[in-house]
Amino acid sequence: MVSNGECFEWYCGVHEVAAVLLRYLTPPALASAVALHPGCGNSELALELHRQHGVERAVAIDCSRVAVEEMLGKQQRAGEQDGIEYEEGDVLGSIRYEDES
């Protein structure tokens, strides 16, 4: 678990996730990748994958309206409107994305 007082990463931080992704995806592949972050809470993983590692589109989903609203506010304050989506929903019951989308 990683916490900086403003966000909470359950498993690990963006650097550890990026290290694994970069083993399998080259930077050009990351640029066209879509990252799905289920149960995002107030994690900045989607934002940082987009910002630091060039992931073109990141979708973060959580069942908590409070968490989603908090992250939308953070996104607006950071001026990061393009490429990152925060959605309220149950990732197991409300997936509306198809493979290869």
Phi and psi in radians as a Rosetta constraint file:
Dihedral C 1 N 2 CA 2 C 2 CIRCULARHARMONIC -2.274 0.35
Dihedral N 2 CA 2 C 2 N 3 CIRCULARHARMONIC 2.277 0.35
Dihedral C 2 N 3 CA 3 C 3 CIRCULARHARMONIC -2.436 0.35
Dihedral N 3 CA 3 C 3 N 4 CIRCULARHARMONIC 2.387 0.35
Dihedral C 3 N 4 CA 4 C 4 CIRCULARHARMONIC -1.987 0.35
Dihedral N 4 CA 4 C 4 N 5 CIRCULARHARMONIC 0.269 0.35
Dihedral C 4 N 5 CA 5 C 5 CIRCULARHARMONIC 1.585 0.35
Dihedral N 5 CA 5 C 5 N 6 CIRCULARHARMONIC -0.433 0.35
Dihedral C 5 N 6 CA 6 C 6 CIRCULARHARMONIC -1.881 0.35
Dihedral N 6 CA 6 C 6 N 7 CIRCULARHARMONIC -0.490 0.35
Dihedral C 6 N 7 CA 7 C 7 CIRCULARHARMONIC -2.427 0.35
Dihedral N 7 CA 7 C 7 N 8 CIRCULARHARMONIC 2.831 0.35
Dihedral C 7 N 8 CA 8 C 8 CIRCULARHARMONIC -2.313 0.35
Dihedral N 8 CA 8 C 8 N 9 CIRCULARHARMONIC 2.114 0.35
Dihedral C 8 N 9 CA 9 C 9 CIRCULARHARMONIC -1.833 0.35
Dihedral N 9 CA 9 C 9 N 10 CIRCULARHARMONIC 2.022 0.35
Dihedral C 9 N 10 CA 10 C 10 CIRCULARHARMONIC -1.123 0.35
Dihedral N 10 CA 10 C 10 N 11 CIRCULARHARMONIC -0.774 0.35
Dihedral C 10 N 11 CA 11 C 11 CIRCULARHARMONIC -1.832 0.35
Dihedral N 11 CA 11 C 11 N 12 CIRCULARHARMONIC -0.842 0.35
Dihedral C 11 N 12 CA 12 C 12 CIRCULARHARMONIC -2.930 0.35
Dihedral N 12 CA 12 C 12 N 13 CIRCULARHARMONIC 2.986 0.35
Dihedral C 12 N 13 CA 13 C 13 CIRCULARHARMONIC -1.506 0.35
Dihedral N 13 CA 13 C 13 N 14 CIRCULARHARMONIC 3.098 0.35
Dihedral C 13 N 14 CA 14 C 14 CIRCULARHARMONIC -1.077 0.35
Dihedral N 14 CA 14 C 14 N 15 CIRCULARHARMONIC -0.572 0.35
Dihedral C 14 N 15 CA 15 C 15 CIRCULARHARMONIC -1.137 0.35
Dihedral N 15 CA 15 C 15 N 16 CIRCULARHARMONIC -0.684 0.35
Dihedral C 15 N 16 CA 16 C 16 CIRCULARHARMONIC -1.209 0.35
Dihedral N 16 CA 16 C 16 N 17 CIRCULARHARMONIC -0.710 0.35
Dihedral C 16 N 17 CA 17 C 17 CIRCULARHARMONIC -1.139 0.35
Dihedral N 17 CA 17 C 17 N 18 CIRCULARHARMONIC -0.786 0.35
Dihedral C 17 N 18 CA 18 C 18 CIRCULARHARMONIC -1.084 0.35
Dihedral N 18 CA 18 C 18 N 19 CIRCULARHARMONIC -0.649 0.35
Dihedral C 18 N 19 CA 19 C 19 CIRCULARHARMONIC -1.053 0.35
Dihedral N 19 CA 19 C 19 N 20 CIRCULARHARMONIC -0.709 0.35
Dihedral C 19 N 20 CA 20 C 20 CIRCULARHARMONIC -1.212 0.35
Dihedral N 20 CA 20 C 20 N 21 CIRCULARHARMONIC -0.813 0.35
Dihedral C 20 N 21 CA 21 C 21 CIRCULARHARMONIC -1.019 0.35
Dihedral N 21 CA 21 C 21 N 22 CIRCULARHARMONIC -0.742 0.35
Dihedral C 21 N 22 CA 22 C 22 CIRCULARHARMONIC -1.208 0.35
Dihedral N 22 CA 22 C 22 N 23 CIRCULARHARMONIC -0.312 0.35
Dihedral C 22 N 23 CA 23 C 23 CIRCULARHARMONIC -1.209 0.35
Dihedral N 23 CA 23 C 23 N 24 CIRCULARHARMONIC -0.502 0.35
Dihedral C 23 N 24 CA 24 C 24 CIRCULARHARMONIC -1.944 0.35
Dihedral N 24 CA 24 C 24 N 25 CIRCULARHARMONIC -0.385 0.35
Dihedral C 24 N 25 CA 25 C 25 CIRCULARHARMONIC -2.167 0.35
Dihedral N 25 CA 25 C 25 N 26 CIRCULARHARMONIC 2.321 0.35
Dihedral C 25 N 26 CA 26 C 26 CIRCULARHARMONIC -1.406 0.35
Dihedral N 26 CA 26 C 26 N 27 CIRCULARHARMONIC 2.795 0.35
Dihedral C 26 N 27 CA 27 C 27 CIRCULARHARMONIC -0.898 0.35
Dihedral N 27 CA 27 C 27 N 28 CIRCULARHARMONIC -0.688 0.35
Dihedral C 27 N 28 CA 28 C 28 CIRCULARHARMONIC -1.095 0.35
Dihedral N 28 CA 28 C 28 N 29 CIRCULARHARMONIC -0.608 0.35
Dihedral C 28 N 29 CA 29 C 29 CIRCULARHARMONIC -1.226 0.35
Dihedral N 29 CA 29 C 29 N 30 CIRCULARHARMONIC -0.650 0.35
Dihedral C 29 N 30 CA 30 C 30 CIRCULARHARMONIC -1.087 0.35
Dihedral N 30 CA 30 C 30 N 31 CIRCULARHARMONIC -0.610 0.35
Dihedral C 30 N 31 CA 31 C 31 CIRCULARHARMONIC -1.120 0.35
Dihedral N 31 CA 31 C 31 N 32 CIRCULARHARMONIC -0.427 0.35
Dihedral C 31 N 32 CA 32 C 32 CIRCULARHARMONIC -1.895 0.35
Dihedral N 32 CA 32 C 32 N 33 CIRCULARHARMONIC 0.144 0.35
Dihedral C 32 N 33 CA 33 C 33 CIRCULARHARMONIC -1.395 0.35
Dihedral N 33 CA 33 C 33 N 34 CIRCULARHARMONIC 2.691 0.35
Dihedral C 33 N 34 CA 34 C 34 CIRCULARHARMONIC -2.055 0.35
Dihedral N 34 CA 34 C 34 N 35 CIRCULARHARMONIC 2.122 0.35
Dihedral C 34 N 35 CA 35 C 35 CIRCULARHARMONIC -1.777 0.35
Dihedral N 35 CA 35 C 35 N 36 CIRCULARHARMONIC 2.273 0.35
Dihedral C 35 N 36 CA 36 C 36 CIRCULARHARMONIC -1.879 0.35
Dihedral N 36 CA 36 C 36 N 37 CIRCULARHARMONIC 2.160 0.35
Dihedral C 36 N 37 CA 37 C 37 CIRCULARHARMONIC -2.030 0.35
Dihedral N 37 CA 37 C 37 N 38 CIRCULARHARMONIC 1.603 0.35
Dihedral C 37 N 38 CA 38 C 38 CIRCULARHARMONIC -1.312 0.35
Dihedral N 38 CA 38 C 38 N 39 CIRCULARHARMONIC 2.515 0.35
Dihedral C 38 N 39 CA 39 C 39 CIRCULARHARMONIC 1.098 0.35
Dihedral N 39 CA 39 C 39 N 40 CIRCULARHARMONIC 0.809 0.35
Dihedral C 39 N 40 CA 40 C 40 CIRCULARHARMONIC -1.206 0.35
Dihedral N 40 CA 40 C 40 N 41 CIRCULARHARMONIC -0.487 0.35
Dihedral C 40 N 41 CA 41 C 41 CIRCULARHARMONIC 0.948 0.35
Dihedral N 41 CA 41 C 41 N 42 CIRCULARHARMONIC -2.316 0.35
Dihedral C 41 N 42 CA 42 C 42 CIRCULARHARMONIC -1.850 0.35
Dihedral N 42 CA 42 C 42 N 43 CIRCULARHARMONIC 0.439 0.35
Dihedral C 42 N 43 CA 43 C 43 CIRCULARHARMONIC -1.153 0.35
Dihedral N 43 CA 43 C 43 N 44 CIRCULARHARMONIC 2.485 0.35
Dihedral C 43 N 44 CA 44 C 44 CIRCULARHARMONIC -1.702 0.35
Dihedral N 44 CA 44 C 44 N 45 CIRCULARHARMONIC 0.251 0.35
Dihedral C 44 N 45 CA 45 C 45 CIRCULARHARMONIC -0.993 0.35
Dihedral N 45 CA 45 C 45 N 46 CIRCULARHARMONIC -0.870 0.35
Dihedral C 45 N 46 CA 46 C 46 CIRCULARHARMONIC -1.066 0.35
Dihedral N 46 CA 46 C 46 N 47 CIRCULARHARMONIC -0.791 0.35
Dihedral C 46 N 47 CA 47 C 47 CIRCULARHARMONIC -1.041 0.35
Dihedral N 47 CA 47 C 47 N 48 CIRCULARHARMONIC -0.791 0.35
Dihedral C 47 N 48 CA 48 C 48 CIRCULARHARMONIC -1.292 0.35
Dihedral N 48 CA 48 C 48 N 49 CIRCULARHARMONIC -0.593 0.35
Dihedral C 48 N 49 CA 49 C 49 CIRCULARHARMONIC -1.085 0.35
Dihedral N 49 CA 49 C 49 N 50 CIRCULARHARMONIC -0.664 0.35
Dihedral C 49 N 50 CA 50 C 50 CIRCULARHARMONIC -1.232 0.35
Dihedral N 50 CA 50 C 50 N 51 CIRCULARHARMONIC -0.863 0.35
Dihedral C 50 N 51 CA 51 C 51 CIRCULARHARMONIC -1.229 0.35
Dihedral N 51 CA 51 C 51 N 52 CIRCULARHARMONIC -0.872 0.35
Dihedral C 51 N 52 CA 52 C 52 CIRCULARHARMONIC -1.577 0.35
Dihedral N 52 CA 52 C 52 N 53 CIRCULARHARMONIC -0.480 0.35
Dihedral C 52 N 53 CA 53 C 53 CIRCULARHARMONIC -2.120 0.35
Dihedral N 53 CA 53 C 53 N 54 CIRCULARHARMONIC 0.112 0.35
Dihedral C 53 N 54 CA 54 C 54 CIRCULARHARMONIC 1.285 0.35
Dihedral N 54 CA 54 C 54 N 55 CIRCULARHARMONIC 0.332 0.35
Dihedral C 54 N 55 CA 55 C 55 CIRCULARHARMONIC -1.128 0.35
Dihedral N 55 CA 55 C 55 N 56 CIRCULARHARMONIC 2.128 0.35
Dihedral C 55 N 56 CA 56 C 56 CIRCULARHARMONIC -1.068 0.35
Dihedral N 56 CA 56 C 56 N 57 CIRCULARHARMONIC -0.747 0.35
Dihedral C 56 N 57 CA 57 C 57 CIRCULARHARMONIC -2.446 0.35
Dihedral N 57 CA 57 C 57 N 58 CIRCULARHARMONIC 2.250 0.35
Dihedral C 57 N 58 CA 58 C 58 CIRCULARHARMONIC -2.209 0.35
Dihedral N 58 CA 58 C 58 N 59 CIRCULARHARMONIC 2.306 0.35
Dihedral C 58 N 59 CA 59 C 59 CIRCULARHARMONIC -2.068 0.35
Dihedral N 59 CA 59 C 59 N 60 CIRCULARHARMONIC 2.094 0.35
Dihedral C 59 N 60 CA 60 C 60 CIRCULARHARMONIC -1.987 0.35
Dihedral N 60 CA 60 C 60 N 61 CIRCULARHARMONIC 2.222 0.35
Dihedral C 60 N 61 CA 61 C 61 CIRCULARHARMONIC -2.166 0.35
Dihedral N 61 CA 61 C 61 N 62 CIRCULARHARMONIC 2.393 0.35
Dihedral C 61 N 62 CA 62 C 62 CIRCULARHARMONIC -2.559 0.35
Dihedral N 62 CA 62 C 62 N 63 CIRCULARHARMONIC 2.643 0.35
Dihedral C 62 N 63 CA 63 C 63 CIRCULARHARMONIC -1.438 0.35
Dihedral N 63 CA 63 C 63 N 64 CIRCULARHARMONIC -0.122 0.35
Dihedral C 63 N 64 CA 64 C 64 CIRCULARHARMONIC -1.640 0.35
Dihedral N 64 CA 64 C 64 N 65 CIRCULARHARMONIC 2.024 0.35
Dihedral C 64 N 65 CA 65 C 65 CIRCULARHARMONIC -1.062 0.35
Dihedral N 65 CA 65 C 65 N 66 CIRCULARHARMONIC -0.672 0.35
Dihedral C 65 N 66 CA 66 C 66 CIRCULARHARMONIC -1.044 0.35
Dihedral N 66 CA 66 C 66 N 67 CIRCULARHARMONIC -0.813 0.35
Dihedral C 66 N 67 CA 67 C 67 CIRCULARHARMONIC -1.110 0.35
Dihedral N 67 CA 67 C 67 N 68 CIRCULARHARMONIC -0.764 0.35
Dihedral C 67 N 68 CA 68 C 68 CIRCULARHARMONIC -1.125 0.35
Dihedral N 68 CA 68 C 68 N 69 CIRCULARHARMONIC -0.766 0.35
Dihedral C 68 N 69 CA 69 C 69 CIRCULARHARMONIC -1.107 0.35
Dihedral N 69 CA 69 C 69 N 70 CIRCULARHARMONIC -0.678 0.35
Dihedral C 69 N 70 CA 70 C 70 CIRCULARHARMONIC -1.068 0.35
Dihedral N 70 CA 70 C 70 N 71 CIRCULARHARMONIC -0.781 0.35
Dihedral C 70 N 71 CA 71 C 71 CIRCULARHARMONIC -1.234 0.35
Dihedral N 71 CA 71 C 71 N 72 CIRCULARHARMONIC -0.621 0.35
Dihedral C 71 N 72 CA 72 C 72 CIRCULARHARMONIC -1.090 0.35
Dihedral N 72 CA 72 C 72 N 73 CIRCULARHARMONIC -0.699 0.35
Dihedral C 72 N 73 CA 73 C 73 CIRCULARHARMONIC -1.116 0.35
Dihedral N 73 CA 73 C 73 N 74 CIRCULARHARMONIC -0.751 0.35
Dihedral C 73 N 74 CA 74 C 74 CIRCULARHARMONIC -1.067 0.35
Dihedral N 74 CA 74 C 74 N 75 CIRCULARHARMONIC -0.733 0.35
Dihedral C 74 N 75 CA 75 C 75 CIRCULARHARMONIC -1.078 0.35
Dihedral N 75 CA 75 C 75 N 76 CIRCULARHARMONIC -0.794 0.35
Dihedral C 75 N 76 CA 76 C 76 CIRCULARHARMONIC -1.113 0.35
Dihedral N 76 CA 76 C 76 N 77 CIRCULARHARMONIC -0.776 0.35
Dihedral C 76 N 77 CA 77 C 77 CIRCULARHARMONIC -1.103 0.35
Dihedral N 77 CA 77 C 77 N 78 CIRCULARHARMONIC -0.572 0.35
Dihedral C 77 N 78 CA 78 C 78 CIRCULARHARMONIC -1.399 0.35
Dihedral N 78 CA 78 C 78 N 79 CIRCULARHARMONIC -0.203 0.35
Dihedral C 78 N 79 CA 79 C 79 CIRCULARHARMONIC 1.242 0.35
Dihedral N 79 CA 79 C 79 N 80 CIRCULARHARMONIC 0.430 0.35
Dihedral C 79 N 80 CA 80 C 80 CIRCULARHARMONIC -1.800 0.35
Dihedral N 80 CA 80 C 80 N 81 CIRCULARHARMONIC 1.242 0.35
Dihedral C 80 N 81 CA 81 C 81 CIRCULARHARMONIC -1.464 0.35
Dihedral N 81 CA 81 C 81 N 82 CIRCULARHARMONIC -0.629 0.35
Dihedral C 81 N 82 CA 82 C 82 CIRCULARHARMONIC -1.550 0.35
Dihedral N 82 CA 82 C 82 N 83 CIRCULARHARMONIC 2.405 0.35
Dihedral C 82 N 83 CA 83 C 83 CIRCULARHARMONIC 1.616 0.35
Dihedral N 83 CA 83 C 83 N 84 CIRCULARHARMONIC -0.180 0.35
Dihedral C 83 N 84 CA 84 C 84 CIRCULARHARMONIC -2.225 0.35
Dihedral N 84 CA 84 C 84 N 85 CIRCULARHARMONIC 2.267 0.35
Dihedral C 84 N 85 CA 85 C 85 CIRCULARHARMONIC -2.153 0.35
Dihedral N 85 CA 85 C 85 N 86 CIRCULARHARMONIC 2.346 0.35
Dihedral C 85 N 86 CA 86 C 86 CIRCULARHARMONIC -2.001 0.35
Dihedral N 86 CA 86 C 86 N 87 CIRCULARHARMONIC 2.267 0.35
Dihedral C 86 N 87 CA 87 C 87 CIRCULARHARMONIC -2.319 0.35
Dihedral N 87 CA 87 C 87 N 88 CIRCULARHARMONIC 2.507 0.35
Dihedral C 87 N 88 CA 88 C 88 CIRCULARHARMONIC -1.590 0.35
Dihedral N 88 CA 88 C 88 N 89 CIRCULARHARMONIC 2.274 0.35
Dihedral C 88 N 89 CA 89 C 89 CIRCULARHARMONIC 2.916 0.35
Dihedral N 89 CA 89 C 89 N 90 CIRCULARHARMONIC 2.990 0.35
Dihedral C 89 N 90 CA 90 C 90 CIRCULARHARMONIC -1.664 0.35
Dihedral N 90 CA 90 C 90 N 91 CIRCULARHARMONIC 1.977 0.35
Dihedral C 90 N 91 CA 91 C 91 CIRCULARHARMONIC -1.052 0.35
Dihedral N 91 CA 91 C 91 N 92 CIRCULARHARMONIC -0.470 0.35
Dihedral C 91 N 92 CA 92 C 92 CIRCULARHARMONIC -1.432 0.35
Dihedral N 92 CA 92 C 92 N 93 CIRCULARHARMONIC -0.462 0.35
Dihedral C 92 N 93 CA 93 C 93 CIRCULARHARMONIC -1.890 0.35
Dihedral N 93 CA 93 C 93 N 94 CIRCULARHARMONIC -0.207 0.35
Dihedral C 93 N 94 CA 94 C 94 CIRCULARHARMONIC -2.192 0.35
Dihedral N 94 CA 94 C 94 N 95 CIRCULARHARMONIC 0.320 0.35
Dihedral C 94 N 95 CA 95 C 95 CIRCULARHARMONIC -1.102 0.35
Dihedral N 95 CA 95 C 95 N 96 CIRCULARHARMONIC 2.148 0.35
Dihedral C 95 N 96 CA 96 C 96 CIRCULARHARMONIC -2.071 0.35
Dihedral N 96 CA 96 C 96 N 97 CIRCULARHARMONIC 0.261 0.35
Dihedral C 96 N 97 CA 97 C 97 CIRCULARHARMONIC -1.768 0.35
Dihedral N 97 CA 97 C 97 N 98 CIRCULARHARMONIC 2.430 0.35
Dihedral C 97 N 98 CA 98 C 98 CIRCULARHARMONIC -1.738 0.35
Dihedral N 98 CA 98 C 98 N 99 CIRCULARHARMONIC 2.837 0.35
Dihedral C 98 N 99 CA 99 C 99 CIRCULARHARMONIC -0.989 0.35
Dihedral N 99 CA 99 C 99 N 100 CIRCULARHARMONIC 2.542 0.35
Dihedral C 99 N 100 CA 100 C 100 CIRCULARHARMONIC 1.183 0.35
Dihedral N 100 CA 100 C 100 N 101 CIRCULARHARMONIC 0.283 0.35
